Amino acid sequence: MAPTSEVLADMADLRDQLRQQGSPYSELFKLRPARVLLDIAFDWALILGAVAAVVWIDAVLAPLSVLVISNRQRALGNILHDAGHRNIWREKRRNDLVARALVAPLLFASLSRYRETHFQHHLKLGRTRGDPDLIPGQENLPSLWVISFARCFLSWPTWLGSMSGHLFDKEVSLRSKAFILGWWVGLVGVLALLGGGDFALAFVLLWLIARATFFHCITTFREMCDHFGLQPGGVFGFTRDMVCHGPWRWTFHPRNNGYHLTHHLLPAVPYYGLPEAHTLLCQLPMFEDRSHICRAYFRTANAVTNEWQSRAAT
């Protein structure tokens, strides 16, 4: 499997080529914390609005509410990801304060544990012993991509992770889990005070249903888009960019999360800078020659699902 040196070598080679061409790539690393705070507020507003629609308009809107909440759970997960890289603020205290106050406990996540495991994912990319995000069972892929997806989707550990975050992670301290649960008790109390008991109860139920169903489906597919069906061997060999547009992109990759190869090569670029970073990288011969880029999810020849199936045929 890909040794750490291959991962670091790919990143170093890319940065050398950027410097040699005089590209203004340093601009990509500038952070706009106000942009992130507005995005977090937007997600919270959509989630609360989806709950309000069920409670105060009509319970028949519950399926649509769950879809909206699931999508915003995925979007907030992307902000948690950026917080893990300190891409909200470079200064750790402010960066972590925002994440721990507004994002991480809402997703049942420990920021410290997330940062630890995600760092290992970057450093030990594709290694069977070391990469915590490696999807198993890629040696003998079935000929139909839906079977591969179903295997991942129906995996008990994967579902439990989607549903409960870090609450059942043995490596997370009891203190951290107590903080998450205490944060939720406080949230439910505030919601009950401001919106009533029915609103607070609906929020919890819709949140859990969304995590257990559509969020798990979206997250499983998104994680497969990142690396599934590729050969371990450095960043280029084992990571792809999803350069897609339209409703499927909004569903699977809110906040530019599909630019995963670009992110692994330039992890200090915030999510709102990834499209520009990808455009800049496409000007480099190294990136053009070695990158895996898919421009669709389904049906077309360049779709990521077709890549999964073509790997099975080799």
C-alpha positions as CSV (number, residue, x, y, z in Angstrom):
1,M,0.0,0.0,0.0
2,A,1.0,3.6,-0.4
3,P,3.8,4.6,2.0
4,T,3.7,7.9,3.7
5,S,6.6,9.1,1.6
6,E,4.6,8.8,-1.6
7,V,1.9,11.0,-0.2
8,L,4.3,13.6,0.9
9,A,6.3,13.4,-2.3
10,D,3.2,14.1,-4.4
11,M,2.4,17.2,-2.4
12,A,5.9,18.4,-2.5
13,D,6.3,17.9,-6.2
14,L,3.0,19.8,-6.9
15,R,4.0,22.7,-4.8
16,D,7.4,22.9,-6.5
17,Q,5.7,23.0,-9.9
18,L,3.4,25.8,-8.7
19,R,6.4,27.8,-7.4
20,Q,8.3,27.3,-10.7
21,Q,5.5,28.6,-12.8
22,G,5.0,31.6,-10.5
23,S,1.4,30.8,-9.9
24,P,-0.3,33.0,-7.3
25,Y,-1.4,30.0,-5.4
26,S,-0.6,31.6,-2.0
27,E,-3.8,33.6,-2.4
28,L,-5.8,30.4,-2.1
29,F,-4.9,30.0,1.5
30,K,-6.4,33.2,2.7
31,L,-9.3,32.6,5.1
32,R,-12.7,34.4,5.4
33,P,-14.1,33.4,8.8
34,A,-17.2,35.6,8.2
35,R,-18.1,33.4,5.2
36,V,-18.0,30.3,7.3
37,L,-20.1,31.8,10.1
38,L,-22.7,32.9,7.5
39,D,-22.7,29.4,6.0
40,I,-23.2,27.8,9.5
41,A,-26.1,30.3,10.2
42,F,-27.6,29.3,6.8
43,D,-27.5,25.6,7.7
44,W,-29.0,26.2,11.1
45,A,-31.8,28.3,9.6
46,L,-32.6,25.6,7.0
47,I,-32.7,22.9,9.6
48,L,-34.9,24.9,12.0
49,G,-37.1,25.9,9.1
50,A,-37.5,22.2,8.1
51,V,-38.5,21.3,11.6
52,A,-40.9,24.2,11.8
53,A,-42.6,23.2,8.6
54,V,-43.5,19.8,10.1
55,V,-44.6,21.1,13.5
56,W,-46.5,24.3,12.4
57,I,-47.6,23.6,8.8
58,D,-48.2,19.9,8.2
59,A,-46.7,16.6,9.4
60,V,-46.9,15.3,5.8
61,L,-43.9,17.5,5.1
62,A,-41.7,15.2,7.3
63,P,-40.1,13.3,4.4
64,L,-39.1,16.5,2.7
65,S,-37.9,17.9,6.0
66,V,-35.7,14.8,6.5
67,L,-34.1,15.3,3.1
68,V,-33.3,19.0,3.8
69,I,-31.9,18.2,7.2
70,S,-29.8,15.3,5.8
71,N,-28.3,17.6,3.2
72,R,-27.5,20.2,5.8
73,Q,-26.0,17.6,8.1
74,R,-23.6,16.8,5.2
75,A,-22.9,20.5,4.7
76,L,-22.1,21.0,8.4
77,G,-19.9,17.9,8.2
78,N,-17.8,19.7,5.6
79,I,-17.4,22.6,7.8
80,L,-16.3,20.3,10.6
81,H,-13.8,18.9,8.1
82,D,-12.4,22.4,7.5
83,A,-12.3,23.1,11.2
84,G,-10.2,19.9,11.6
85,H,-7.7,21.5,9.2
86,R,-8.0,24.9,11.0
87,N,-9.4,26.4,7.8
88,I,-11.9,28.6,9.7
89,W,-9.2,30.5,11.5
90,R,-5.5,29.6,11.6
91,E,-5.5,30.6,15.2
92,K,-6.5,27.3,17.0
93,R,-8.5,28.8,19.9
94,R,-11.0,30.7,17.7
95,N,-11.2,28.0,15.1
96,D,-11.9,25.3,17.7
97,L,-14.3,27.5,19.6
98,V,-16.6,27.9,16.6
99,A,-16.4,24.2,15.8
100,R,-17.2,23.1,19.3
101,A,-19.9,25.6,19.9
102,L,-21.9,25.4,16.7
103,V,-20.9,22.3,14.7
104,A,-19.1,19.3,16.2
105,P,-21.5,18.4,19.1
106,L,-24.5,18.9,16.8
107,L,-23.0,16.1,14.6
108,F,-22.2,13.9,17.7
109,A,-18.5,14.5,17.0
110,S,-15.4,15.2,19.0
111,L,-13.3,17.7,17.2
112,S,-10.1,16.4,18.7
113,R,-10.9,12.8,17.6
114,Y,-12.0,13.9,14.2
115,R,-8.8,15.9,13.7
116,E,-6.7,12.9,14.9
117,T,-8.3,10.3,12.5
118,H,-8.5,12.7,9.6
119,F,-4.8,13.5,9.9
120,Q,-4.1,9.8,9.7
121,H,-6.2,9.5,6.6
122,H,-4.2,12.2,4.9
123,L,-0.8,10.8,6.0
124,K,-1.5,7.1,5.5
125,L,-3.8,7.4,2.5
126,G,-4.8,4.0,1.2
127,R,-2.9,1.8,3.7
128,T,-4.9,-1.1,5.1
129,R,-3.2,-0.5,8.4
130,G,-3.3,3.1,9.1
131,D,-6.0,4.8,7.0
132,P,-9.1,5.0,9.1
133,D,-11.3,6.0,6.2
134,L,-10.3,3.2,3.9
135,I,-13.3,1.3,2.5
136,P,-12.6,-2.4,2.7
137,G,-13.5,-5.0,0.0
138,Q,-12.0,-3.3,-3.0
139,E,-9.9,-6.3,-4.1
140,N,-12.8,-8.2,-5.8
141,L,-15.4,-5.7,-6.9
142,P,-18.7,-6.8,-8.3
143,S,-19.6,-5.9,-11.9
144,L,-22.5,-3.7,-10.9
145,W,-21.7,-0.5,-8.9
146,V,-25.0,-0.7,-7.0
147,I,-23.8,-3.9,-5.4
148,S,-20.6,-2.1,-4.2
149,F,-22.7,0.7,-2.9
150,A,-25.1,-1.6,-1.1
151,R,-22.3,-3.4,0.6
152,C,-21.0,-0.1,2.0
153,F,-24.4,1.2,2.8
154,L,-25.5,-1.9,4.7
155,S,-22.3,-2.2,6.7
156,W,-23.2,-2.1,10.4
157,P,-20.0,-0.2,11.5
158,T,-20.5,2.4,8.8
159,W,-24.2,2.9,9.7
160,L,-23.4,3.2,13.4
161,G,-20.8,5.9,12.6
162,S,-23.2,7.8,10.5
163,M,-25.9,7.5,13.1
164,S,-24.0,8.2,16.3
165,G,-20.8,10.0,15.3
166,H,-18.2,9.5,18.0
167,L,-20.6,8.5,20.8
168,F,-19.6,4.9,20.7
169,D,-16.0,5.4,19.7
170,K,-13.8,3.7,22.4
171,E,-11.0,6.1,21.7
172,V,-13.1,9.1,22.7
173,S,-13.0,10.0,26.4
174,L,-16.0,10.0,28.6
175,R,-15.5,13.7,29.2
176,S,-15.8,14.4,25.5
177,K,-18.9,12.2,25.2
178,A,-20.4,13.9,28.3
179,F,-19.8,17.3,26.6
180,I,-21.6,16.2,23.5
181,L,-24.6,14.9,25.5
182,G,-24.6,18.0,27.7
183,W,-24.6,20.2,24.7
184,W,-27.6,18.4,23.3
185,V,-29.4,18.7,26.6
186,G,-28.8,22.4,26.5
187,L,-30.0,22.7,22.9
188,V,-33.2,20.8,23.5
189,G,-33.9,23.0,26.5
190,V,-33.4,26.2,24.4
191,L,-35.6,24.8,21.6
192,A,-38.3,23.8,24.1
193,L,-38.2,27.3,25.7
194,L,-38.4,29.2,22.4
195,G,-40.5,26.8,20.3
196,G,-42.3,24.6,22.7
197,G,-41.9,20.9,23.7
198,D,-43.4,19.7,20.4
199,F,-40.8,21.6,18.4
200,A,-37.9,20.3,20.6
201,L,-39.2,16.7,20.3
202,A,-39.6,17.0,16.5
203,F,-36.1,18.4,16.1
204,V,-34.6,15.4,17.9
205,L,-36.7,12.9,16.1
206,L,-36.2,14.4,12.6
207,W,-32.5,14.8,13.3
208,L,-32.0,11.2,14.2
209,I,-34.1,9.9,11.4
210,A,-32.1,12.0,8.9
211,R,-28.8,10.7,10.3
212,A,-30.0,7.1,10.1
213,T,-31.4,7.3,6.6
214,F,-30.6,9.9,3.9
215,F,-27.5,11.3,5.6
216,H,-26.0,7.8,5.8
217,C,-26.9,7.3,2.1
218,I,-25.4,10.6,1.0
219,T,-22.3,10.1,3.2
220,T,-21.7,6.6,1.9
221,F,-21.9,7.6,-1.7
222,R,-19.7,10.7,-1.1
223,E,-17.0,8.7,0.6
224,M,-17.0,6.2,-2.3
225,C,-16.5,9.1,-4.7
226,D,-13.4,10.2,-2.9
227,H,-11.2,7.0,-3.3
228,F,-13.3,4.0,-4.1
229,G,-12.1,1.9,-7.1
230,L,-8.7,3.5,-7.3
231,Q,-5.3,1.9,-6.8
232,P,-3.4,3.0,-3.6
233,G,-0.1,4.7,-4.4
234,G,0.2,8.3,-3.4
235,V,-2.3,11.1,-3.6
236,F,-2.8,11.1,-7.4
237,G,-3.2,7.4,-7.7
238,F,-5.8,7.0,-4.9
239,T,-7.9,10.3,-5.0
240,R,-10.3,11.8,-7.4
241,D,-12.0,15.2,-8.0
242,M,-15.7,15.3,-8.8
243,V,-16.2,18.3,-11.0
244,C,-19.9,18.1,-11.3
245,H,-22.8,20.6,-11.4
246,G,-26.5,20.6,-10.7
247,P,-28.8,18.9,-8.2
248,W,-26.6,15.8,-7.7
249,R,-23.7,17.9,-6.7
250,W,-25.8,19.9,-4.2
251,T,-26.9,16.6,-2.8
252,F,-23.7,14.7,-2.5
253,H,-21.1,17.4,-2.3
254,P,-22.3,20.6,-0.8
255,R,-19.6,23.2,0.0
256,N,-17.3,22.0,-2.8
257,N,-16.5,18.7,-1.0
258,G,-16.2,16.9,-4.3
259,Y,-12.8,18.5,-5.0
260,H,-11.1,15.8,-2.9
261,L,-7.9,15.4,-4.9
262,T,-7.4,19.1,-4.9
263,H,-8.0,19.1,-1.1
264,H,-5.5,16.3,-0.5
265,L,-2.8,18.1,-2.5
266,L,-3.6,21.5,-0.9
267,P,-5.2,20.8,2.5
268,A,-4.9,24.3,3.8
269,V,-7.2,25.7,1.1
270,P,-10.7,26.4,2.6
271,Y,-13.7,24.8,1.0
272,Y,-14.8,28.0,-0.7
273,G,-11.4,28.2,-2.4
274,L,-11.3,24.7,-3.8
275,P,-12.9,25.4,-7.3
276,E,-10.4,28.1,-7.9
277,A,-7.6,25.9,-6.7
278,H,-8.7,23.1,-9.0
279,T,-8.7,25.5,-11.9
280,L,-5.2,26.6,-11.1
281,L,-4.0,23.0,-10.7
282,C,-5.5,22.1,-14.1
283,Q,-2.9,24.4,-15.7
284,L,0.0,22.2,-14.4
285,P,1.2,19.3,-16.6
286,M,1.7,17.1,-13.5
287,F,-2.0,17.5,-12.5
288,E,-3.3,17.1,-16.1
289,D,-1.3,13.9,-16.6
290,R,-1.9,12.2,-13.3
291,S,-5.2,13.3,-11.9
292,H,-8.4,11.3,-11.7
293,I,-11.3,13.7,-12.5
294,C,-15.0,12.6,-12.9
295,R,-17.6,15.0,-14.3
296,A,-20.7,13.1,-13.6
297,Y,-22.2,10.7,-11.0
298,F,-24.3,8.4,-13.2
299,R,-24.8,7.2,-16.8
300,T,-22.2,9.1,-18.8
301,A,-18.9,7.5,-19.8
302,N,-17.0,9.8,-17.4
303,A,-19.3,9.0,-14.4
304,V,-17.7,7.9,-11.2
305,T,-20.1,4.9,-11.0
306,N,-18.7,3.7,-14.4
307,E,-15.2,4.0,-12.9
308,W,-16.2,1.6,-10.1
309,Q,-17.5,-0.9,-12.7
310,S,-14.5,-0.6,-15.0
311,R,-12.2,-1.4,-12.1
312,A,-14.2,-4.5,-11.5
313,A,-13.6,-5.6,-15.1
314,T,-9.8,-5.3,-14.9
